[in-house]
């Protein structure tokens, strides 16, 4: 991927008028590629760079204290990491693995700290990013507390599906996304299928209406 192409992609994720120094540094940085199945980072790692995925899809997950594998999210291009570690130097509580081939651009934390104007922009950018994530989390907590499982399932399937309204996914993975048992997911999915809302086949779901 050329730097020109990278710069065009970065415009989608960094407002060059609000963060001109951050934009320029990322526009000039080298990209690196990860193949499907490779980790961007693992739970417990401490990133030493502020990084952004500009192509591909990433799955974010963690292992809980009981050893259960929990899927948090599937993210398309625009997935940032290393921002929290830049602020507090703490380890990441989750892992990220490439679902498809992924292109990433990163700039070392050490480089950011040597340029005062860039440092100021990064702190502002990270603050806005964290607030945006908190708003998303509040919405998800509200969904978990108040909405029926069937509605949450449809929302999640729509989020994961493409333009064809089809998603390749198992009941186990849906259960991990929603934090409920596979049995509850299977029962709710069967009801949605019978109601004509979705059509199920092996590890595939199509949204009908």
Beta strands, then each sheet from edge to edge (+ up, - down):
strand 1: 31-34
strand 2: 39-41
strand 3: 49-55
strand 4: 58-63
strand 5: 69-75
strand 6: 80-81
strand 7: 95-98
strand 8: 102-108
strand 9: 166-168
strand 10: 198-201
strand 11: 204-207
sheet 1: 1+ 8- 3+ 6-
sheet 2: 2+ 7- 4+ 5-
sheet 3: 9+ 11- 10+
end
